Amino acid sequence: MHNGQEHIENQKSAADATGQAGTPRLRRMFVQDGQNVIQMLELFTQDLQESGYRRAGLDNAFRAVHSLKSEAAFLDFHEIHDNAHEFESLLQQLRDRNLHEGAALDEEALQIMADAVGSLTRVTQAKLNVLGVTPEIDTSSPDRHSDLHDVRGRSANLSVYDKAFQDLSETERDIVRESLRRGDVPYLIACRISDPEHLGYPRLFLIINNLETVCTVIRTMPDFESLEKYTGGVFKALVAASCSEEDLYDALDVDQVHAIDIEAVDRDQLLNLHRQGSTESSVSMAERESISLDLSPRRYAAMSLYSDELFFQIREAMQIANRAIPPSPELRQALRAAETLASRVNETVLDTSLVPVSSVIEPMYQLVAEMCSSSGKHARLNVTGESERVFLPVADVISEILLHLVRNSVDHGIESPSERTQAGKSVEARIDIQVQRRGESLELRFRDDGRGVDEQAVQDLAAGQPRSASEHGFEVEIDEHTAPPSAPRIDVLGTIVRPGFSTVPEPGPVSGRGVGLDAVHHAVETLLSGTLTLNNSPGHGAEFVMVLPASTRLLTVLVFESGEKSIAVPSCQVSDTFPLDLGRIGTDANGEYFYRMSDGVVRLFVVGGATIPDSASETNHTYGILLQVADRMGIILADRLVSEEVIVRHDADRRRVYSKTLDRDVDLFIPVRI
């Protein structure tokens, strides 16, 4: 069990040292969520204009913006937080109008919403640009499209075990020791040059000079003497800095420089890197405790997908063989052996995607400390079971869930010091997070010893009767009328997680719009197919219990619309997207479509009842999605690209996935062969 105070102090020290709040995990979540929110809001405004008001779309936009606001607040991205808060106000105004499904908005309302989306998009994309992220898919116009393969290929993806820095010289190690004695923070830096052949040398020369003005440069790859020979690839540098990461980004923010990636390095790991590099080649495989493989995220995703599909394809083949004809003993034995081997491969690959829950909970210590500091409250976070491991996609969702629960607890559930003293409680409140494995599920318990949920007040408010209420501390006015004792009891949890349910008369900058608990419920039960329950003790605290299936899988997909269907295809199999030139489409002797590309002919698949527009049409909004499976290529016709997003895949339904952008299930298409 971990006591929170030591973690809080460590987190605050780390934040002071780097000049930036948060952790790499939360910054990575912000990058992912920021991209998703931009795409989702573009789709939301487009749907408002084309299809009218849709409550599910409004609720989905509310959750996404609220999550982005929470992450921005924690990372001290104030402009994004303020813009997101203003956008929430617009969404609340739209919600308060109680429009019927499909209701059309007037031009002024649509323009106000579009302007707000544009403002939030600009400030969010500006921060993403600083973090080295470019827009992945432009859903706003068929004339402006994105090369997905190129975007993914620009990611630097540093690792503290980068081989380029595993053989530091003694002089370089002395520089490291001296920098660390001064209290500097070591970083690995990477970036790319857009035109390396003509601009590589002058740009890298300028970058190194800029870095030397704000930090100590320990080593660069390529080194200074080799800069004139630089012809492309990732430029890397190992530095030690007392400045903030923002200052490092500014030093690298040179024309034609993109995909900037900065990663803080653990001091002990840095000092040990030379030993890893100098001894690795002389140690046999059997003598090593671990080995590392150099795989791009794209290839790793493909490996995970193929191992997953291999196992289920063999299992399906066994079921077909048993139904069709009684298989021979030899065939049955061969299929069982193949299933066992595929299962072992699948388990080995998936095991590499497990991360400890502690990596998810770590940022919460700092969040509790900062919220208590700003509110004048006192609370201690205590954690048990943090050594349990979960799949990376589940870990990211849990991190988002905990952000909402911690903010809700400190802002509303926990009383002020004077209130706690009057209630006979310790001035310091207690927040407990407990994680434990229960069979095939992971149980996550979040509790505090604050006010709890005033169930009668929630019932009165749900029945339309104003009353002093405290839904985790939410206060409203009181009158003399209360619900009769005979009134039927409502589902308290089902009420407080309802989109828009709030007892706060005026929402504050942290919460009060009825989004946080809705987002928790949505994440647990819709995204992860888990269950959420509430154990409530009015006046003594509340406990949220989440039971999450352990068999979820990470999959990044490209969601698109074709004909009457919405479809998702694994991004690791997508090589490019582009507007189709209808003049290049033809048919072969069998009536099959093909597409003439510059280097050959590729099969064109038309799915979902889609039709190919007349080549004479002046309004062609048709896209091609270029797929690569092994050494074969194919193109899927798409009427609209929706988004690229990370989804959680479940064993129970392997051909349908939930799209967060569309807020509904879509077909999953996995091209095993082309």
C-alpha positions as CSV (number, residue, x, y, z in Angstrom):
1,M,0.0,0.0,0.0
2,H,1.3,3.4,-0.9
3,N,0.9,6.5,1.3
4,G,0.1,9.5,-0.8
5,Q,2.3,12.2,0.8
6,E,5.7,11.0,-0.4
7,H,4.3,10.6,-3.9
8,I,2.8,14.1,-3.8
9,E,6.1,15.6,-2.8
10,N,7.9,13.7,-5.5
11,Q,5.4,14.8,-8.1
12,K,5.6,18.4,-7.1
13,S,9.4,18.3,-7.2
14,A,9.3,16.8,-10.7
15,A,6.9,19.4,-11.9
16,D,9.1,22.2,-10.4
17,A,12.2,20.7,-12.0
18,T,10.7,20.4,-15.5
19,G,8.6,23.6,-15.4
20,Q,5.7,21.6,-16.7
21,A,2.9,19.8,-14.9
22,G,1.8,16.3,-15.6
23,T,3.5,13.1,-16.8
24,P,4.4,11.6,-20.1
25,R,1.3,9.4,-19.9
26,L,-1.0,12.4,-19.5
27,R,0.7,14.4,-22.2
28,R,0.3,11.3,-24.5
29,M,-3.3,11.1,-23.5
30,F,-3.7,14.8,-24.3
31,V,-2.2,14.4,-27.7
32,Q,-4.5,11.5,-28.5
33,D,-7.6,13.1,-27.1
34,G,-6.8,16.5,-28.7
35,Q,-6.7,14.9,-32.1
36,N,-9.9,13.0,-31.5
37,V,-11.7,16.1,-30.1
38,I,-10.8,18.2,-33.2
39,Q,-12.1,15.5,-35.5
40,M,-15.2,14.9,-33.4
41,L,-16.2,18.5,-33.2
42,E,-15.8,19.0,-36.9
43,L,-18.2,16.0,-37.4
44,F,-20.5,17.4,-34.7
45,T,-20.9,20.8,-36.4
46,Q,-21.3,19.1,-39.8
47,D,-24.1,16.8,-38.4
48,L,-25.8,19.8,-36.8
49,Q,-25.9,21.5,-40.2
50,E,-26.8,18.5,-42.3
51,S,-29.0,16.4,-39.9
52,G,-30.1,18.8,-37.2
53,Y,-29.9,18.4,-33.4
54,R,-29.1,14.9,-32.1
55,R,-28.9,14.5,-28.3
56,A,-26.5,11.6,-28.5
57,G,-24.1,13.7,-30.5
58,L,-24.4,16.5,-28.0
59,D,-23.7,14.3,-25.1
60,N,-20.7,12.8,-26.9
61,A,-19.3,16.2,-27.7
62,F,-19.8,17.2,-24.0
63,R,-17.9,14.2,-22.7
64,A,-15.0,14.8,-25.2
65,V,-14.6,18.5,-24.4
66,H,-14.9,17.9,-20.7
67,S,-12.2,15.3,-20.8
68,L,-9.9,17.6,-22.8
69,K,-10.6,20.4,-20.3
70,S,-9.6,18.2,-17.4
71,E,-6.4,17.1,-19.0
72,A,-5.6,20.7,-20.1
73,A,-6.2,22.0,-16.5
74,F,-3.8,19.4,-15.1
75,L,-1.1,20.1,-17.7
76,D,-1.4,23.9,-17.2
77,F,-2.6,24.4,-20.8
78,H,-4.7,27.4,-19.6
79,E,-5.9,28.7,-23.0
80,I,-7.2,25.3,-24.0
81,H,-8.9,24.9,-20.7
82,D,-10.6,28.3,-21.0
83,N,-11.7,27.7,-24.6
84,A,-13.1,24.3,-23.6
85,H,-15.0,25.8,-20.7
86,E,-16.5,28.4,-23.0
87,F,-17.5,25.8,-25.5
88,E,-19.1,23.8,-22.7
89,S,-21.3,26.8,-22.0
90,L,-22.5,26.8,-25.6
91,L,-23.2,23.1,-25.4
92,Q,-25.2,23.7,-22.2
93,Q,-27.2,26.5,-23.9
94,L,-28.0,24.1,-26.7
95,R,-29.0,21.3,-24.2
96,D,-31.2,23.7,-22.3
97,R,-33.3,24.4,-25.4
98,N,-34.8,20.9,-25.1
99,L,-34.9,20.5,-28.9
100,H,-36.5,17.5,-30.5
101,E,-34.4,15.0,-32.4
102,G,-33.6,16.3,-35.9
103,A,-34.5,19.9,-35.1
104,A,-32.8,22.4,-37.4
105,L,-30.7,25.2,-36.0
106,D,-30.9,28.7,-37.5
107,E,-27.9,30.1,-39.4
108,E,-26.8,32.3,-36.5
109,A,-26.7,29.4,-34.0
110,L,-24.8,27.3,-36.5
111,Q,-22.3,30.1,-37.1
112,I,-21.8,30.7,-33.4
113,M,-21.1,26.9,-32.9
114,A,-18.8,26.8,-35.9
115,D,-16.8,29.8,-34.6
116,A,-16.5,28.2,-31.2
117,V,-15.3,24.9,-32.7
118,G,-12.8,26.9,-34.8
119,S,-11.4,28.7,-31.8
120,L,-11.0,25.5,-29.7
121,T,-9.5,23.7,-32.6
122,R,-6.9,26.5,-33.2
123,V,-5.6,26.6,-29.7
124,T,-5.6,22.8,-29.4
125,Q,-3.9,22.3,-32.7
126,A,-1.3,25.0,-31.8
127,K,-0.4,23.0,-28.7
128,L,-0.3,19.8,-30.6
129,N,2.1,21.4,-33.1
130,V,4.4,22.4,-30.2
131,L,4.2,18.8,-29.1
132,G,5.2,17.6,-32.6
133,V,1.8,16.4,-33.8
134,T,0.2,17.3,-37.1
135,P,-3.5,16.8,-38.1
136,E,-4.0,13.2,-39.2
137,I,-7.3,13.3,-41.1
138,D,-9.1,16.4,-42.4
139,T,-12.8,15.6,-42.5
140,S,-13.8,19.1,-43.5
141,S,-13.2,19.0,-47.2
142,P,-12.5,16.4,-49.8
143,D,-10.0,18.7,-51.5
144,R,-7.8,18.7,-48.4
145,H,-6.7,15.2,-47.4
146,S,-4.1,13.6,-45.3
147,D,-1.5,11.0,-46.1
148,L,-1.9,8.7,-43.1
149,H,1.2,6.7,-43.8
150,D,3.3,9.8,-44.0
151,V,1.9,11.2,-40.7
152,R,2.6,8.0,-38.8
153,G,6.1,7.8,-40.3
154,R,7.0,11.2,-38.9
155,S,6.8,10.2,-35.3
156,A,10.2,10.2,-33.5
157,N,9.2,7.8,-30.7
158,L,12.2,8.1,-28.4
159,S,13.3,5.6,-25.8
160,V,15.6,6.0,-22.9
161,Y,17.4,2.9,-24.1
162,D,18.2,4.4,-27.5
163,K,21.3,2.7,-28.8
164,A,22.8,6.0,-29.9
165,F,23.3,7.0,-26.3
166,Q,24.3,3.7,-24.7
167,D,28.1,4.1,-25.0
168,L,28.8,7.5,-23.4
169,S,32.5,8.4,-23.1
170,E,34.0,9.1,-19.8
171,T,34.1,12.8,-20.7
172,E,30.4,12.8,-21.5
173,R,29.6,10.9,-18.3
174,D,31.5,13.6,-16.4
175,I,29.3,16.3,-18.1
176,V,26.3,14.3,-17.1
177,R,27.4,14.0,-13.4
178,E,28.2,17.7,-13.2
179,S,24.8,18.6,-14.8
180,L,22.9,16.4,-12.4
181,R,24.8,17.9,-9.4
182,R,23.5,21.3,-10.6
183,G,20.0,19.8,-10.5
184,D,19.5,19.8,-14.3
185,V,17.0,17.3,-15.8
186,P,18.3,15.0,-18.6
187,Y,16.3,14.8,-21.8
188,L,16.4,12.8,-25.1
189,I,15.3,15.0,-28.0
190,A,14.4,14.1,-31.6
191,C,13.1,15.9,-34.7
192,R,13.1,15.8,-38.4
193,I,14.0,18.2,-41.2
194,S,11.5,18.6,-44.1
195,D,14.1,19.1,-46.8
196,P,17.2,17.4,-45.5
197,E,19.1,17.4,-48.8
198,H,19.1,21.2,-49.1
199,L,18.4,22.4,-45.5
200,G,19.7,19.6,-43.3
201,Y,23.0,21.1,-42.4
202,P,22.0,24.8,-41.8
203,R,18.9,23.7,-39.8
204,L,20.8,21.3,-37.6
205,F,23.6,23.8,-37.0
206,L,20.9,26.4,-35.9
207,I,19.2,23.8,-33.7
208,I,22.4,22.9,-31.9
209,N,23.3,26.6,-31.4
210,N,19.8,27.2,-30.0
211,L,20.0,24.3,-27.6
212,E,23.4,25.4,-26.3
213,T,21.8,28.7,-25.2
214,V,19.2,27.0,-23.0
215,C,20.8,23.7,-21.9
216,T,24.0,21.5,-21.9
217,V,24.3,19.4,-25.1
218,I,25.9,16.1,-24.2
219,R,25.8,14.3,-27.5
220,T,24.0,14.6,-30.9
221,M,23.3,12.0,-33.6
222,P,24.7,12.8,-36.0
223,D,27.6,14.4,-34.2
224,F,28.8,18.0,-34.9
225,E,31.6,16.9,-37.3
226,S,29.1,14.9,-39.4
227,L,26.4,17.5,-39.8
228,E,27.4,18.3,-43.3
229,K,26.8,14.7,-44.3
230,Y,23.3,14.6,-42.9
231,T,20.8,13.5,-45.6
232,G,17.7,12.7,-43.6
233,G,16.2,10.7,-40.8
234,V,15.7,11.5,-37.1
235,F,18.1,14.0,-35.5
236,K,18.7,13.1,-31.9
237,A,20.3,14.9,-29.0
238,L,21.0,14.0,-25.3
239,V,20.9,17.2,-23.2
240,A,20.7,18.3,-19.6
241,A,18.5,21.3,-18.8
242,S,17.3,23.5,-16.0
243,C,14.8,25.2,-18.3
244,S,11.3,24.0,-19.0
245,E,10.3,21.6,-21.8
246,E,8.6,24.6,-23.4
247,D,11.9,26.3,-23.7
248,L,13.4,23.2,-25.3
249,Y,10.5,23.1,-27.8
250,D,11.1,26.8,-28.6
251,A,14.8,26.1,-29.3
252,L,13.8,23.4,-31.7
253,D,11.0,25.5,-33.3
254,V,12.9,26.3,-36.5
255,D,11.5,26.6,-40.0
256,Q,11.4,23.2,-41.8
257,V,11.7,21.3,-38.5
258,H,8.8,19.1,-37.4
259,A,7.9,16.0,-35.4
260,I,9.6,17.3,-32.3
261,D,9.7,14.7,-29.5
262,I,11.1,15.4,-26.0
263,E,11.4,12.7,-23.3
264,A,12.8,13.1,-19.8
265,V,15.3,10.5,-18.8
266,D,15.7,8.8,-15.4
267,R,19.0,9.9,-13.9
268,D,20.0,6.4,-12.8
269,Q,19.2,4.9,-16.1
270,L,21.2,7.6,-17.9
271,L,24.3,6.9,-15.7
272,N,23.9,3.1,-16.4
273,L,23.5,3.5,-20.2
274,H,27.2,3.1,-20.9
275,R,27.3,-0.3,-19.2
276,Q,24.3,-1.6,-21.2
277,G,25.9,-0.5,-24.5
278,S,29.4,-1.8,-23.7
279,T,28.5,-5.2,-22.4
280,E,25.4,-6.1,-24.4
281,S,27.4,-7.5,-27.4
282,S,29.5,-9.8,-25.2
283,V,26.6,-11.3,-23.3
284,S,24.9,-14.3,-24.7
285,M,21.1,-14.5,-25.1
286,A,20.8,-17.0,-22.2
287,E,22.7,-14.7,-19.8
288,R,20.5,-11.6,-20.5
289,E,17.6,-10.8,-18.2
290,S,15.7,-9.1,-21.1
291,I,16.1,-8.1,-24.7
292,S,14.5,-5.3,-26.7
293,L,13.2,-5.3,-30.3
294,D,13.2,-2.3,-32.5
295,L,9.6,-2.3,-33.9
296,S,7.7,0.7,-35.3
297,P,4.3,1.2,-33.6
298,R,2.7,0.4,-37.0
299,R,4.5,-3.0,-37.3
300,Y,3.8,-3.8,-33.6
301,A,0.1,-3.1,-34.1
302,A,0.1,-5.4,-37.1
303,M,1.9,-8.1,-35.2
304,S,-0.6,-7.9,-32.4
305,L,-3.6,-7.9,-34.8
306,Y,-2.3,-10.9,-36.8
307,S,-1.5,-13.0,-33.7
308,D,-5.0,-12.2,-32.4
309,E,-6.7,-13.1,-35.7
310,L,-4.6,-16.2,-36.1
311,F,-5.9,-17.7,-32.9
312,F,-9.5,-17.0,-33.7
313,Q,-9.3,-18.1,-37.3
314,I,-7.9,-21.5,-36.2
315,R,-10.6,-21.8,-33.6
316,E,-13.2,-21.0,-36.2
317,A,-11.6,-23.5,-38.6
318,M,-12.0,-26.2,-36.0
319,Q,-15.7,-25.4,-35.5
320,I,-16.3,-25.5,-39.2
321,A,-14.5,-28.8,-39.6
322,N,-16.5,-30.4,-36.8
323,R,-19.8,-29.2,-38.3
324,A,-19.1,-30.1,-41.9
325,I,-17.6,-33.6,-41.6
326,P,-16.3,-35.6,-38.8
327,P,-12.6,-34.8,-39.0
328,S,-10.1,-37.5,-39.0
329,P,-8.1,-38.0,-35.7
330,E,-5.0,-36.7,-37.5
331,L,-6.8,-33.5,-38.7
332,R,-8.3,-33.0,-35.3
333,Q,-4.9,-33.4,-33.6
334,A,-3.2,-31.0,-36.1
335,L,-5.9,-28.4,-35.6
336,R,-5.7,-28.6,-31.8
337,A,-1.9,-28.3,-32.0
338,A,-2.2,-25.3,-34.2
339,E,-4.8,-23.7,-31.8
340,T,-2.4,-24.3,-28.9
341,L,0.5,-22.7,-30.7
342,A,-1.5,-19.8,-31.9
343,S,-2.8,-19.3,-28.3
344,R,0.7,-19.2,-26.9
345,V,1.9,-16.7,-29.6
346,N,-1.2,-14.6,-28.9
347,E,-0.5,-14.6,-25.1
348,T,3.1,-13.7,-25.6
349,V,2.4,-10.8,-27.8
350,L,-0.4,-9.5,-25.6
351,D,1.7,-9.7,-22.5
352,T,4.0,-7.1,-24.0
353,S,1.1,-4.6,-24.0
354,L,0.5,-4.9,-20.2
355,V,1.4,-1.9,-18.0
356,P,1.2,-1.6,-14.2
357,V,-1.7,0.2,-12.8
358,S,0.8,2.3,-10.8
359,S,1.7,4.2,-14.1
360,V,-2.0,5.2,-14.3
361,I,-2.4,6.2,-10.7
362,E,0.9,8.1,-10.3
363,P,-0.4,11.4,-11.8
364,M,-3.4,11.4,-9.4
365,Y,-1.2,12.2,-6.4
366,Q,-0.2,15.5,-8.0
367,L,-3.8,16.2,-9.0
368,V,-5.0,15.7,-5.5
369,A,-2.2,18.0,-4.1
370,E,-2.9,20.8,-6.7
371,M,-6.7,20.7,-6.2
372,C,-6.4,20.8,-2.4
373,S,-3.9,23.6,-2.6
374,S,-6.3,25.7,-4.8
375,S,-9.4,24.9,-2.7
376,G,-8.0,25.1,0.8
377,K,-8.9,21.5,1.5
378,H,-6.8,18.7,2.8
379,A,-6.8,15.1,1.4
380,R,-4.5,12.2,1.3
381,L,-4.5,9.6,-1.5
382,N,-4.0,6.0,-0.5
383,V,-3.6,3.2,-3.1
384,T,-3.5,-0.6,-2.9
385,G,-3.0,-3.1,-5.7
386,E,-1.1,-0.8,-7.9
387,S,1.2,-3.7,-9.0
388,E,-1.7,-5.2,-11.0
389,R,-1.2,-5.0,-14.8
390,V,-3.7,-4.0,-17.4
391,F,-3.7,-3.7,-21.2
392,L,-2.5,-0.3,-22.4
393,P,-5.9,0.8,-23.9
394,V,-7.6,-0.1,-20.6
395,A,-5.0,1.8,-18.7
396,D,-5.6,5.0,-20.7
397,V,-9.4,4.7,-20.1
398,I,-8.8,4.1,-16.4
399,S,-6.6,7.2,-16.3
400,E,-9.4,9.3,-17.8
401,I,-11.9,7.8,-15.3
402,L,-9.7,8.6,-12.3
403,L,-9.2,12.2,-13.5
404,H,-13.0,12.7,-13.4
405,L,-13.4,10.9,-10.1
406,V,-10.6,12.8,-8.3
407,R,-11.8,16.1,-9.6
408,N,-15.4,15.3,-8.5
409,S,-14.3,14.1,-5.1
410,V,-12.0,17.0,-4.2
411,D,-14.2,19.7,-5.7
412,H,-17.6,18.4,-4.3
413,G,-17.3,15.3,-2.1
414,I,-14.8,16.4,0.4
415,E,-15.8,19.1,2.9
416,S,-13.9,22.2,3.9
417,P,-11.7,21.9,7.0
418,S,-14.3,23.7,9.1
419,E,-17.1,21.5,7.9
420,R,-15.1,18.4,8.6
421,T,-14.3,19.6,12.1
422,Q,-18.0,20.4,12.8
423,A,-18.9,16.9,11.6
424,G,-16.3,15.3,13.9
425,K,-14.0,14.2,11.1
426,S,-10.3,14.6,10.7
427,V,-9.4,17.8,8.8
428,E,-7.5,15.7,6.3
429,A,-9.8,13.7,4.1
430,R,-9.0,10.3,2.8
431,I,-9.3,9.1,-0.8
432,D,-8.7,5.4,-1.4
433,I,-8.1,3.6,-4.7
434,Q,-8.1,-0.2,-4.5
435,V,-7.3,-2.4,-7.5
436,Q,-7.6,-6.2,-7.5
437,R,-8.0,-9.0,-9.9
438,R,-11.2,-11.1,-9.6
439,G,-11.0,-14.0,-12.0
440,E,-11.2,-12.7,-15.6
441,S,-12.0,-9.2,-14.4
442,L,-10.3,-6.2,-12.8
443,E,-12.1,-4.5,-9.9
444,L,-11.3,-0.9,-9.3
445,R,-12.7,0.8,-6.2
446,F,-12.7,4.6,-5.6
447,R,-13.9,5.9,-2.3
448,D,-13.7,9.0,-0.2
449,D,-14.8,9.9,3.3
450,G,-16.6,13.1,2.3
451,R,-20.3,14.0,2.2
452,G,-21.6,11.1,0.2
453,V,-24.6,11.4,-2.0
454,D,-27.7,13.0,-0.6
455,E,-30.2,10.4,-2.0
456,Q,-33.3,12.2,-1.0
457,A,-32.1,15.4,-2.6
458,V,-31.3,13.6,-5.8
459,Q,-34.7,12.0,-5.8
460,D,-36.4,15.4,-5.2
461,L,-34.4,17.1,-8.0
462,A,-35.1,14.2,-10.4
463,A,-38.8,14.6,-9.6
464,G,-38.6,18.3,-10.4
465,Q,-38.9,19.6,-6.8
466,P,-36.1,22.1,-5.9
467,R,-34.5,21.3,-2.6
468,S,-31.1,21.8,-0.9
469,A,-29.2,19.0,-2.5
470,S,-25.7,17.7,-2.2
471,E,-24.9,15.3,-5.0
472,H,-21.3,15.0,-3.8
473,G,-21.7,18.5,-2.5
474,F,-23.8,20.2,-5.2
475,E,-25.9,22.9,-3.6
476,V,-29.3,24.3,-4.8
477,E,-32.0,26.4,-3.2
478,I,-34.5,24.9,-0.8
479,D,-38.2,25.3,-0.5
480,E,-40.9,23.9,1.8
481,H,-42.1,21.2,-0.5
482,T,-40.6,17.7,-0.5
483,A,-41.4,14.5,-2.2
484,P,-44.1,12.5,-0.4
485,P,-42.9,9.6,1.6
486,S,-44.8,7.2,-0.7
487,A,-43.0,8.5,-3.8
488,P,-41.3,5.6,-5.6
489,R,-37.5,5.5,-5.1
490,I,-35.4,6.3,-8.1
491,D,-32.1,4.7,-9.2
492,V,-29.7,7.1,-7.6
493,L,-26.6,6.0,-9.6
494,G,-28.6,6.0,-12.8
495,T,-29.8,9.5,-12.0
496,I,-26.5,11.2,-11.1
497,V,-24.7,9.7,-14.2
498,R,-27.4,10.9,-16.5
499,P,-26.0,13.3,-19.1
500,G,-26.6,16.9,-17.9
501,F,-27.8,16.0,-14.4
502,S,-26.4,18.5,-12.0
503,T,-27.6,20.2,-8.9
504,V,-25.2,23.1,-9.2
505,P,-27.0,26.4,-9.9
506,E,-23.9,27.9,-11.5
507,P,-21.2,25.6,-12.9
508,G,-17.6,26.4,-11.9
509,P,-14.4,26.0,-13.8
510,V,-13.8,22.4,-12.6
511,S,-17.3,20.9,-12.8
512,G,-21.0,21.4,-12.3
513,R,-22.4,20.7,-15.8
514,G,-23.3,17.1,-15.2
515,V,-20.5,15.7,-17.4
516,G,-17.9,14.1,-15.1
517,L,-19.9,11.2,-13.7
518,D,-21.6,10.8,-17.1
519,A,-18.1,10.4,-18.7
520,V,-17.2,7.9,-16.0
521,H,-20.3,5.8,-16.6
522,H,-19.9,6.1,-20.4
523,A,-16.2,5.0,-20.2
524,V,-16.9,2.0,-17.9
525,E,-20.1,0.6,-19.4
526,T,-19.9,1.7,-23.1
527,L,-16.2,1.8,-23.9
528,L,-15.1,-1.1,-21.8
529,S,-18.3,-3.1,-21.4
530,G,-17.8,-3.1,-17.6
531,T,-20.2,-2.4,-14.7
532,L,-20.4,0.6,-12.4
533,T,-22.0,0.5,-9.0
534,L,-22.3,3.0,-6.1
535,N,-22.0,2.2,-2.4
536,N,-23.2,5.3,-0.6
537,S,-23.1,6.4,3.0
538,P,-24.6,9.9,3.3
539,G,-22.5,12.1,5.5
540,H,-19.6,9.5,5.5
541,G,-18.6,9.2,1.9
542,A,-19.2,7.4,-1.3
543,E,-17.6,4.5,-3.1
544,F,-17.7,3.8,-6.9
545,V,-17.0,0.2,-7.8
546,M,-15.9,-0.6,-11.4
547,V,-15.6,-4.1,-12.7
548,L,-13.8,-4.2,-16.0
549,P,-13.2,-7.2,-18.4
550,A,-9.6,-8.2,-18.6
551,S,-9.9,-9.5,-22.2
552,T,-10.0,-6.1,-24.0
553,R,-7.6,-5.3,-26.9
554,L,-6.1,-2.1,-28.3
555,L,-6.8,-1.4,-31.9
556,T,-6.3,1.8,-33.8
557,V,-8.8,2.0,-36.7
558,L,-9.7,4.3,-39.5
559,V,-13.5,4.9,-39.4
560,F,-15.1,5.7,-42.7
561,E,-18.6,5.7,-44.3
562,S,-19.3,3.8,-47.5
563,G,-22.8,3.6,-48.9
564,E,-25.2,2.9,-46.0
565,K,-22.5,1.5,-43.7
566,S,-20.0,2.9,-41.2
567,I,-16.9,0.7,-41.2
568,A,-13.6,0.6,-39.3
569,V,-10.4,-0.8,-40.8
570,P,-7.2,-1.4,-38.8
571,S,-4.9,1.6,-39.3
572,C,-1.8,-0.7,-39.4
573,Q,-3.1,-2.0,-42.8
574,V,-3.8,1.5,-44.2
575,S,-0.9,2.9,-46.4
576,D,-2.6,6.0,-47.7
577,T,-5.9,7.9,-48.2
578,F,-6.6,10.1,-51.2
579,P,-9.5,11.5,-53.3
580,L,-10.2,9.1,-56.1
581,D,-9.6,10.2,-59.7
582,L,-12.7,8.7,-61.3
583,G,-11.0,8.6,-64.6
584,R,-8.6,6.0,-63.3
585,I,-11.3,3.5,-62.4
586,G,-11.9,0.6,-64.8
587,T,-13.3,-3.0,-64.9
588,D,-11.6,-6.2,-65.9
589,A,-13.0,-9.1,-67.9
590,N,-14.8,-10.5,-64.8
591,G,-16.5,-7.1,-64.1
592,E,-14.2,-6.4,-61.1
593,Y,-13.2,-2.9,-60.4
594,F,-9.6,-1.8,-60.5
595,Y,-7.7,1.5,-60.1
596,R,-4.8,2.7,-62.2
597,M,-2.0,4.0,-60.0
598,S,1.3,5.4,-61.2
599,D,3.1,2.1,-60.6
600,G,0.5,-0.4,-61.6
601,V,-3.1,-1.6,-61.3
602,V,-4.7,-2.2,-57.9
603,R,-8.0,-4.0,-57.1
604,L,-10.8,-1.6,-56.0
605,F,-13.4,-2.9,-53.5
606,V,-16.8,-1.3,-53.3
607,V,-18.5,-2.1,-50.0
608,G,-21.6,-1.2,-48.0
609,G,-23.8,-0.6,-51.0
610,A,-21.7,2.3,-52.2
611,T,-21.8,3.4,-55.8
612,I,-19.1,4.9,-58.0
613,P,-20.1,8.4,-59.1
614,D,-20.3,9.3,-62.7
615,S,-16.9,10.4,-63.9
616,A,-18.6,13.5,-65.4
617,S,-19.9,14.5,-61.9
618,E,-18.6,17.9,-60.8
619,T,-19.0,17.1,-57.1
620,N,-16.9,14.0,-56.5
621,H,-16.4,13.5,-52.7
622,T,-15.1,9.9,-53.0
623,Y,-12.0,8.7,-51.3
624,G,-9.7,5.7,-51.8
625,I,-8.2,3.9,-48.8
626,L,-5.1,2.1,-49.9
627,L,-4.6,-1.1,-47.9
628,Q,-1.5,-3.3,-47.7
629,V,-1.7,-6.9,-46.5
630,A,1.7,-8.7,-46.8
631,D,2.9,-7.8,-50.3
632,R,-0.6,-7.3,-51.8
633,M,-2.3,-4.0,-52.2
634,G,-6.0,-3.1,-52.5
635,I,-8.2,0.0,-52.4
636,I,-11.5,0.5,-50.6
637,L,-13.9,3.1,-51.9
638,A,-15.1,5.5,-49.1
639,D,-17.8,8.2,-49.3
640,R,-16.4,10.0,-46.2
641,L,-13.4,9.6,-43.9
642,V,-14.6,10.1,-40.3
643,S,-11.6,9.7,-38.0
644,E,-8.7,7.7,-36.9
645,E,-9.2,6.6,-33.3
646,V,-8.2,4.0,-30.7
647,I,-11.0,1.6,-29.9
648,V,-11.2,-1.3,-27.4
649,R,-12.0,-4.6,-29.0
650,H,-13.9,-7.3,-27.2
651,D,-13.8,-11.1,-27.6
652,A,-17.6,-11.3,-27.4
653,D,-18.2,-9.4,-30.6
654,R,-15.1,-9.4,-32.9
655,R,-16.8,-8.0,-35.9
656,R,-18.3,-4.8,-34.3
657,V,-16.5,-2.0,-32.5
658,Y,-17.6,1.1,-30.8
659,S,-16.6,4.4,-32.5
660,K,-16.2,7.2,-30.0
661,T,-16.5,9.8,-32.8
662,L,-19.8,8.5,-34.2
663,D,-21.0,7.4,-30.7
664,R,-22.2,4.0,-32.1
665,D,-21.1,0.5,-33.1
666,V,-19.6,0.1,-36.6
667,D,-18.6,-2.9,-38.6
668,L,-14.9,-4.0,-38.3
669,F,-13.3,-5.1,-41.5
670,I,-10.1,-6.9,-41.2
671,P,-8.6,-7.8,-44.7
672,V,-6.8,-11.1,-44.1
673,R,-6.3,-11.4,-47.9
674,I,-6.6,-9.1,-50.8
